[in-house]
Amino acid sequence: WDTAAELASGKAKGTGVVGDQIVLATPATRRRQVGGRAYETGHWRSPWVTSGFSFTELIASWEAATTRRSFVEIEVRGRDAAGTRSSWDTLARWASGDRRVRRTSISGQRDDLAEVRVDTWRSRTAGLSRWQLRVTLARKAGTSAPVVVDAVGAMTSRVPPGAAPTSAPGVAAGITLEVPAYSQMVHRGHFPQWGGGGQAWCSPTSLAMVLGY
């Protein structure tokens, strides 16, 4: 959901669509303390989406802008083929900076249908048929701190149980790209607020190498 028309297909509570953005309009609720502070919140909820196949994993993505007094949260729920609906699970709490609100995924959430594993929402059944996202926009209570969401979406996949077979080399076999050599181990044990480096930094290190190339 990116354009004004696409965003307008969702349901808003305390939020509005201005141009091609979701904005916090008249906050609908005041939520629990986050980092010792109270926040006013509003929500945007997507329509239900059918993937066209029985999916086992979902990864959400979003584009947003916040200040040090605001943040966004991304949640997901799903349905199986029998129509059973899961609870809402929080995939991420995100802000443009880490000074007031720590950007984090929230692993360990489990219900009868799915669980959160870092950035992935994984089915605990044979597969799910439909999914829905909810975005919470929050700002410190009593302020007018801006918070906007430009786009939100998700991708789904069906991963076979156990180890997936290794694919055969394709037409690019033997081609070497001279990406810069970065090590994820340089900061092992450093920056505990961001996973402590080391093995936890495999994906950001790989991405940095590709961007560097």
C-alpha positions, 0 to 999 in steps of 0.5 A: 500500500503506497499510493493515496488510493491504495492506503485509502483501502485500509481502515483508519482509527485516529489516523488519516491519509494525506497525499500518499501518507498515513498521518496521525490525525486525532489520536484514538487512544493513549497507550501503555508507557514506553520507555517510561513515557506515555504515547498517544496512538492511532492505527491503520489496518490493511484489508485482508490479503489472499496470497493465492497459496498456503504460505508458511512465512511472512516478512513485512516492510514499511517506509516511515519517518518519525522524530525522537518523540514518535515511533511506529509499530507493525503487527500482523495476523492471519487466517487458516483455510478453516477460517480460524483467525490468529491474534495480532503479533507485533513484528517491529517497533521502529523509529528514525533514531534510537535515542528515545525508542529502541528499534527492535523486533519482538521474538518469542510471540506464539499463538495457536497459528503462528510465531515471531522469529526475529523479522519473520512471522512463521506459521505453526500449522501446515500453512495460512491462507490470508493475512492482514497488517496493522500499523500503529503511529504513536507520539509522546502524549501532549505533543504534536510530534510528527509521524508519517508512514509512506508505504507498508506491505509484506511478502509471503512464501511457502518454505518446505519443512526441514532443510530445503534442497540446494538449487543447481548453479544458474547461468551466472555460475563462475562470475565473481563480483568484486564486492568489498570485503567486510567482516561481521566479526570485527565488532563481536561483543560491541553494541549490545543494543544492536545484537552485539556484532558477530554472528548476529550481523551476517545480514547487515554485513552482506547488505553493506557489501552489496551496497558498497559494490 
